[in-house]
Amino acid sequence: MKKTFYLMRHGQTLFNVRRKIQGACDSPLTEQGIIQAKEAGERLKGINFDHFYSSTAERASDTLELVVGESITYQRLKGLKEMNFGTFEGESEDLNPKTPEGYKDFFVPYGGESQEEVKQRMKETCLGIMEKDDHQIVLAVSHAGACFHFMRNWITEEEVKQAMMNGAFSNCAICKYEYENKQFNLIEIIRQEK
């Protein structure tokens, strides 16, 4: 039986605006991030979600509460958190590797995670969510890098690049997946207009 999984990136944060690396560290949503989350809520209105999940980062849980309301019950999971960038956390994005390939294991010597670790962590976490019997339509809020690496489990690198160009990892973008037989199939990217 097919299930539906919506994986969303959090709204814009102060560190996004200031171009700071924010993986395991956190920064608050900006006014624009709050607007983005509320607009995402309008886009998702009418979908009868049966379960909600968020990364343990406040920027993700704050986004989820703005999307569906503070009174909802949801679970925060460490498995949905952003890639850990080690000692680069909070530093300028100018220090990031210049090419996507350069990220592979770059942060490991500095106390961070490798891309493959994040890819596997996200896969295991999302499989664990969707394998629950009573989970038919689920919304989870995570992070750009985590969503990117999750997607890498299910589609080709070329398709991931295309998804990037279509705004799949912009603030409050939502990737809609069908889930069946322990496989996620990307159906649609719902992105912010602004």
C-alpha positions as CSV (number, residue, x, y, z in Angstrom):
1,M,0.0,0.0,0.0
2,K,1.4,3.4,-1.0
3,K,2.0,6.0,1.6
4,T,2.9,9.7,1.3
5,F,5.9,11.4,2.9
6,Y,6.4,15.2,2.7
7,L,10.0,16.2,3.6
8,M,10.3,20.0,4.1
9,R,13.2,22.4,4.7
10,H,12.9,24.9,7.5
11,G,12.2,28.6,6.9
12,Q,14.9,31.3,6.4
13,T,17.1,31.9,9.4
14,L,19.4,34.6,10.7
15,F,22.4,32.4,9.7
16,N,21.0,32.0,6.2
17,V,20.9,35.7,5.8
18,R,24.4,36.2,7.3
19,R,25.8,33.3,5.2
20,K,26.9,31.4,8.2
21,I,27.4,27.6,8.3
22,Q,24.6,26.2,10.5
23,G,24.5,22.4,10.8
24,A,24.2,21.2,14.3
25,C,24.2,24.8,15.7
26,D,21.1,26.8,15.4
27,S,19.8,30.3,14.7
28,P,16.3,31.8,14.8
29,L,13.9,32.2,11.9
30,T,13.8,35.6,10.4
31,E,10.6,37.5,9.7
32,Q,10.9,36.2,6.1
33,G,11.3,32.6,7.5
34,I,8.1,33.0,9.5
35,I,6.2,34.2,6.4
36,Q,7.6,31.3,4.3
37,A,6.5,28.8,6.9
38,K,3.0,30.3,7.1
39,E,2.8,30.3,3.3
40,A,3.9,26.6,3.2
41,G,1.1,25.9,5.7
42,E,-1.4,27.4,3.2
43,R,0.0,25.2,0.5
44,L,-0.4,22.1,2.6
45,K,-3.9,23.1,3.9
46,G,-6.4,20.3,3.3
47,I,-3.9,17.4,3.5
48,N,-4.9,15.1,6.4
49,F,-1.5,14.3,7.9
50,D,-1.6,11.6,10.5
51,H,1.9,12.2,11.9
52,F,4.4,15.1,12.2
53,Y,8.1,15.0,12.8
54,S,10.9,17.6,13.1
55,S,14.6,17.8,13.4
56,T,15.7,18.6,17.0
57,A,16.9,22.0,15.8
58,E,14.6,24.9,16.9
59,R,14.5,26.3,13.4
60,A,12.9,23.1,12.2
61,S,10.4,22.7,15.0
62,D,9.5,26.4,14.9
63,T,8.8,26.0,11.2
64,L,6.6,22.9,11.7
65,E,4.6,24.7,14.4
66,L,4.0,27.7,12.1
67,V,3.0,25.3,9.2
68,V,0.5,23.3,11.1
69,G,-0.1,25.1,14.4
70,E,1.5,25.0,17.9
71,S,-1.2,22.7,19.3
72,I,-0.3,19.7,17.2
73,T,1.6,16.7,18.6
74,Y,4.8,15.9,16.9
75,Q,8.1,14.1,17.5
76,R,11.5,15.6,17.3
77,L,14.2,13.2,15.9
78,K,17.9,13.6,15.9
79,G,18.0,11.6,12.8
80,L,16.4,14.5,10.9
81,K,19.1,17.0,11.9
82,E,21.4,18.8,9.5
83,M,24.9,17.6,8.6
84,N,27.3,18.3,11.4
85,F,30.1,20.7,10.1
86,G,32.3,20.3,13.2
87,T,34.5,23.4,14.0
88,F,33.1,25.1,10.9
89,E,29.8,25.6,12.6
90,G,28.9,29.3,12.8
91,E,31.7,30.3,10.4
92,S,31.3,32.0,7.0
93,E,30.0,30.0,4.1
94,D,33.1,31.2,2.2
95,L,35.0,28.5,4.1
96,N,33.0,25.7,2.5
97,P,34.6,23.6,-0.3
98,K,34.2,25.2,-3.7
99,T,32.6,22.2,-5.4
100,P,29.9,19.8,-4.3
101,E,32.4,16.9,-4.7
102,G,34.7,18.7,-2.2
103,Y,32.2,18.2,0.6
104,K,32.5,14.4,0.6
105,D,34.6,13.8,3.8
106,F,35.9,17.4,4.2
107,F,34.4,18.0,7.6
108,V,35.3,14.7,9.2
109,P,38.8,15.7,10.4
110,Y,37.2,18.8,12.0
111,G,34.6,16.8,14.1
112,G,31.9,16.8,11.5
113,E,30.1,14.2,9.4
114,S,30.7,12.9,5.9
115,Q,28.1,13.1,3.2
116,E,27.6,9.3,3.3
117,E,27.0,9.3,7.0
118,V,24.2,11.9,6.6
119,K,22.8,10.1,3.6
120,Q,22.6,6.8,5.6
121,R,21.2,8.5,8.8
122,M,18.4,10.2,6.9
123,K,17.6,7.0,5.0
124,E,17.3,5.0,8.2
125,T,15.3,7.7,10.0
126,C,12.8,8.2,7.3
127,L,12.4,4.4,6.7
128,G,11.8,4.1,10.4
129,I,9.1,6.7,10.3
130,M,7.3,5.3,7.2
131,E,7.4,1.6,8.2
132,K,5.1,2.3,11.1
133,D,1.6,0.8,10.4
134,D,-0.4,3.9,11.3
135,H,1.7,6.3,9.3
136,Q,0.0,7.0,5.9
137,I,0.5,10.7,5.3
138,V,3.5,12.2,7.1
139,L,5.1,15.7,7.2
140,A,8.7,16.0,8.5
141,V,10.7,19.2,8.7
142,S,14.5,19.0,8.2
143,H,17.3,20.9,6.6
144,A,18.7,21.6,3.1
145,G,21.7,19.3,3.3
146,A,19.8,16.5,5.1
147,C,17.1,16.7,2.5
148,F,19.7,16.7,-0.3
149,H,21.4,13.6,1.0
150,F,18.1,11.8,1.6
151,M,17.2,12.4,-2.0
152,R,20.5,11.0,-3.1
153,N,19.3,7.6,-1.9
154,W,16.5,7.4,-4.4
155,I,17.4,9.2,-7.6
156,T,20.5,9.7,-9.8
157,E,23.0,12.5,-9.2
158,E,21.8,14.1,-12.4
159,E,18.2,14.1,-11.1
160,V,19.4,15.6,-7.8
161,K,21.1,18.4,-9.7
162,Q,17.9,19.0,-11.6
163,A,15.9,19.1,-8.4
164,M,18.4,21.7,-7.0
165,M,17.7,23.9,-10.0
166,N,14.0,23.5,-9.4
167,G,14.4,24.9,-5.8
168,A,14.1,21.6,-4.0
169,F,16.3,22.8,-1.1
170,S,15.3,26.4,-0.8
171,N,13.8,27.6,2.4
172,C,10.4,25.9,3.1
173,A,10.6,23.8,-0.1
174,I,8.7,20.6,0.3
175,C,9.6,17.3,-1.5
176,K,6.6,15.0,-1.8
177,Y,7.5,11.3,-2.0
178,E,5.4,8.1,-2.4
179,Y,6.5,5.3,-0.1
180,E,6.1,1.6,-0.8
181,N,8.2,-1.5,-0.2
182,K,10.9,0.4,1.6
183,Q,11.4,2.7,-1.4
184,F,10.8,6.5,-1.7
185,N,9.7,7.9,-5.1
186,L,10.0,11.6,-5.6
187,I,6.6,12.8,-7.0
188,E,6.7,16.6,-6.7
189,I,8.7,19.6,-5.4
190,I,6.5,22.3,-3.9
191,R,8.7,25.4,-3.5
192,Q,8.3,28.9,-2.2
193,E,7.6,31.6,-4.8
194,K,9.8,34.1,-3.1
